[in-house]
Amino acid sequence: MSGTSKGDGAKPRSSAKKPSPTGIAAIDSLAAAAPCTIDDYIKGVSAYVREQSKLGSGAKKASQIRLSNALARALAHEIERRLPKLAGRLVTDEQKVAGGLRTANADVSESHRLDGLRLAVELKPINLAIGRAIWNRFGDLRTFAVNLHLKFPFAVVGGVLVIPTYEETGTRAAREAERYEANGEKDQDDVHAKADEPANDQRDEGRAPARKPTVHLIQRAIERLVRAGGRRSEADAAHLLEGIAVVVYDPETSTIHPDIPEAGSGLRWEEFVEDLVSSYRARFED
């Protein structure tokens, strides 16, 4: 990646302290992937879904950090490939951004000294409690969009949902995730910390996690998500996003589902990236 240009307000990618190794090769190898692609990420997150019930709290936390960073880098790579002028300008670590309602955290972002915020994307992988989490994350993306567009109406705002074709049920982590999604508890970190603790619950002893298909839930959500994207100009409604991706994957094969969402829906990864790039070019291309 090229360095940051002086005087244009760009911020280089930050170098946060690396998390501990997870013991899962498909995840630990992500940091060295250059470039990191969406397929690399899918291999890592698939391994995480298959192994998460066996991981301790430290390995789970490290996995989540590594996976989040890999997804951000994969998106940055796709954007930079289409917009070389942004090489080295995109921040792929969580960045605080002042919105019209409150401060928000953007997972991929770019700002300019003249325009302020130009690009902001929120990444929302879902691994557990998918039936409830899909709708909660849908609301999160809409709130993210209206919050940023109120202050930066020209900003290109995107959201990414990553969802497996099945979820584990019957584990302590699954029960805690369901409780969190149902109650909307304020301190998400504490809830996840409890969920990540080694299980002492007798309900988990001697049981293999059950699997529940999620495709029907995803298809229902897609009908709403299609209507939440498509913001073509700064005059369109603030709650709409310039682009939304729904990345549906099979953890057993470590591949993206070929038919969900449908091609042409605007929600497939490649279509999402093109929407972001097209909006950016229309508003900020020199």
C-alpha positions in Angstrom: 0.0 0.0 0.0 1.2 3.5 -0.7 2.0 6.0 2.0 -0.3 8.7 3.1 -0.2 11.9 1.1 0.7 15.0 3.0 -1.8 17.7 3.6 -4.9 15.8 2.3 -6.3 14.8 5.7 -5.8 11.1 5.1 -5.0 8.8 8.0 -2.8 5.7 7.5 -3.9 2.4 8.8 -3.0 2.1 12.5 -0.8 -0.6 13.8 -2.6 -2.0 16.8 -1.0 -4.6 19.0 -1.4 -8.0 17.5 -3.7 -10.4 19.3 -2.4 -13.7 20.6 -2.4 -16.8 18.3 -5.7 -18.7 18.3 -4.4 -22.1 17.4 -6.6 -22.2 14.3 -4.3 -22.0 11.2 -7.0 -20.5 9.0 -7.4 -17.6 11.4 -3.8 -17.1 12.5 -2.6 -16.9 8.9 -4.9 -14.0 8.0 -2.5 -11.4 9.4 0.1 -12.4 6.8 -2.3 -12.5 3.9 -1.3 -9.7 1.4 -3.7 -8.9 0.1 -6.3 -10.4 2.3 -9.4 -11.4 0.3 -13.0 -12.1 1.1 -12.3 -15.8 0.4 -9.4 -15.8 2.9 -11.8 -14.3 5.5 -14.5 -16.9 4.7 -12.0 -19.7 5.3 -11.1 -18.2 8.7 -14.6 -17.4 9.9 -15.8 -20.9 8.8 -13.1 -22.5 11.0 -14.2 -20.2 13.8 -17.8 -21.3 13.6 -16.7 -25.0 13.5 -14.4 -24.6 16.5 -15.8 -21.9 18.6 -17.5 -24.2 21.1 -14.1 -25.7 21.9 -12.3 -22.4 22.4 -11.5 -20.7 25.7 -12.3 -17.0 26.2 -8.8 -15.8 25.2 -8.7 -17.7 21.9 -12.3 -16.6 21.1 -11.5 -12.9 21.7 -8.3 -13.2 19.6 -10.2 -14.9 16.9 -12.8 -12.2 16.8 -10.2 -9.4 16.6 -8.2 -11.2 13.8 -11.4 -11.9 11.8 -12.7 -8.4 12.1 -9.4 -7.0 10.9 -9.3 -9.4 8.0 -12.8 -8.5 6.8 -11.9 -4.8 7.0 -8.7 -5.4 5.0 -10.5 -7.5 2.4 -13.0 -4.7 1.8 -10.3 -2.1 1.7 -8.4 -4.2 -0.9 -11.5 -4.4 -3.1 -12.1 -0.6 -2.9 -8.5 0.3 -3.5 -8.3 -2.1 -6.5 -11.1 0.0 -8.1 -10.1 3.3 -6.7 -6.2 3.4 -6.6 -6.3 7.0 -5.3 -7.5 5.6 -2.0 -4.5 3.2 -1.6 -3.1 3.8 1.9 -5.9 6.2 2.9 -8.5 3.8 4.2 -8.5 3.2 8.0 -9.2 -0.5 8.7 -9.2 -0.3 12.4 -12.2 0.8 14.4 -12.4 4.6 14.1 -14.5 6.9 16.2 -16.6 9.3 14.0 -18.7 12.2 15.1 -22.3 11.7 13.8 -25.3 14.0 13.9 -26.8 12.1 16.8 -23.8 10.6 18.7 -20.3 9.3 18.1 -20.2 6.2 16.0 -17.5 3.5 15.3 -16.6 2.9 11.7 -14.8 -0.3 10.8 -13.5 1.0 7.5 -13.4 4.7 6.9 -11.8 7.6 5.0 -11.8 11.3 5.8 -10.5 14.3 3.9 -9.5 17.7 5.3 -11.9 19.5 3.0 -15.0 17.2 3.1 -14.6 15.5 6.5 -16.0 12.0 6.4 -16.2 10.6 2.9 -16.6 6.8 3.5 -17.7 4.7 6.5 -18.6 1.1 6.6 -19.9 -0.9 9.6 -19.1 -4.7 9.7 -21.6 -6.9 11.4 -20.7 -10.6 11.4 -23.3 -12.8 13.1 -22.4 -16.2 14.5 -25.0 -17.0 17.2 -28.7 -16.2 18.0 -29.1 -15.5 14.3 -32.9 -15.3 14.3 -32.9 -12.3 16.6 -29.5 -10.9 15.7 -30.4 -10.3 12.0 -33.1 -7.8 12.9 -31.0 -6.1 15.6 -28.1 -5.7 13.2 -30.5 -4.4 10.5 -31.5 -1.7 13.0 -27.9 -1.0 13.8 -27.1 -0.4 10.2 -30.0 2.0 9.7 -29.0 3.9 12.8 -25.4 4.0 11.6 -26.5 5.5 8.3 -28.9 8.2 9.6 -26.4 9.2 12.3 -23.6 9.8 9.8 -25.7 11.2 7.0 -27.2 13.8 9.2 -23.7 15.3 9.7 -22.1 14.3 6.5 -24.9 14.1 3.8 -22.3 13.4 1.1 -20.7 10.5 2.9 -20.7 7.1 1.3 -22.1 4.7 4.1 -22.1 1.0 3.9 -22.9 -2.1 6.0 -21.9 -5.7 5.8 -23.7 -8.7 7.4 -21.8 -12.0 7.4 -24.0 -15.0 8.3 -23.4 -18.8 8.2 -26.0 -21.2 6.8 -26.4 -22.8 10.2 -25.9 -21.8 13.8 -25.0 -23.9 16.9 -27.6 -24.3 19.6 -27.6 -25.8 23.0 -24.3 -24.4 24.2 -23.8 -21.8 27.0 -22.5 -19.3 24.4 -25.6 -19.8 22.3 -27.9 -19.2 25.3 -26.0 -16.1 26.4 -26.1 -14.7 22.9 -29.9 -15.3 22.7 -30.4 -13.6 26.1 -28.3 -10.6 24.9 -30.3 -10.3 21.7 -33.6 -10.6 23.4 -32.9 -8.2 26.3 -30.8 -5.7 24.4 -28.4 -5.5 27.4 -26.1 -2.4 27.4 -22.8 -4.0 28.2 -22.2 -6.3 25.3 -18.6 -7.0 26.3 -19.6 -8.4 29.6 -22.2 -10.6 28.0 -19.7 -12.0 25.5 -17.1 -12.5 28.2 -19.6 -14.6 30.2 -20.5 -16.5 27.1 -16.8 -17.2 26.3 -16.0 -18.7 29.7 -15.4 -22.5 29.8 -18.8 -24.1 30.3 -19.5 -25.4 33.8 -23.2 -25.7 33.1 -24.4 -29.3 33.4 -26.7 -28.8 30.4 -23.5 -28.8 28.2 -21.8 -31.9 29.7 -21.6 -34.8 27.3 -23.5 -33.0 24.5 -22.3 -32.1 21.1 -23.7 -28.7 19.9 -26.8 -29.0 17.8 -27.1 -27.2 14.4 -30.0 -25.2 13.2 -30.4 -24.0 9.5 -30.5 -20.3 9.1 -31.2 -19.9 5.4 -35.0 -19.3 5.8 -34.2 -16.5 8.3 -31.6 -14.9 5.9 -34.1 -15.0 3.0 -36.7 -13.2 5.1 -34.2 -10.5 6.1 -33.0 -10.0 2.6 -36.5 -8.7 1.6 -36.0 -5.8 4.0 -32.3 -5.2 3.3 -32.9 -4.7 -0.4 -35.0 -1.7 0.5 -32.5 -0.3 2.9 -29.8 0.3 0.4 -29.7 2.2 -2.9 -29.0 5.7 -1.7 -27.9 7.3 -4.9 -27.4 10.9 -4.0 -27.0 13.2 -1.0 -30.6 14.3 -1.4 -32.0 10.8 -0.7 -33.2 9.7 2.7 -30.6 9.7 5.5 -31.6 6.3 6.8 -30.7 4.6 3.5 -27.2 3.2 2.8 -25.2 3.6 -0.3 -24.4 -0.1 -0.2 -25.3 -3.2 1.9 -23.7 -6.7 1.6 -25.1 -9.9 2.9 -22.3 -12.5 2.8 -23.9 -16.0 3.3 -21.4 -18.8 3.7 -21.3 -22.5 4.4 -18.9 -23.2 7.3 -18.5 -26.8 6.3 -17.2 -26.0 2.8 -15.8 -22.6 3.7 -17.4 -21.1 0.6 -19.8 -18.2 -0.1 -23.3 -19.4 -1.0 -23.7 -19.1 -4.8 -27.4 -18.1 -4.9 -28.2 -16.2 -1.7 -28.6 -13.3 -2.0 -29.6 -13.5 -5.7 -27.4 -11.9 -8.3 -28.8 -8.5 -9.1 -30.2 -7.8 -5.7 -27.4 -5.4 -4.9 -26.5 -7.4 -1.7 -23.9 -9.7 -3.1 -20.3 -8.8 -2.1 -19.2 -7.7 -5.6 -22.3 -5.7 -6.1 -21.9 -4.0 -2.8 -18.3 -3.0 -3.5 -19.4 -1.6 -6.9 -22.2 0.5 -5.3 -19.7 2.0 -2.8 -17.2 2.8 -5.5 -19.8 4.3 -7.9 -21.2 6.5 -5.2 -17.7 7.6 -4.2 -16.7 8.4 -7.7 -19.9 10.5 -8.3 -19.3 12.6 -5.2 -15.5 12.8 -4.7 -13.7 11.9 -7.9 -11.2 14.6 -8.8 
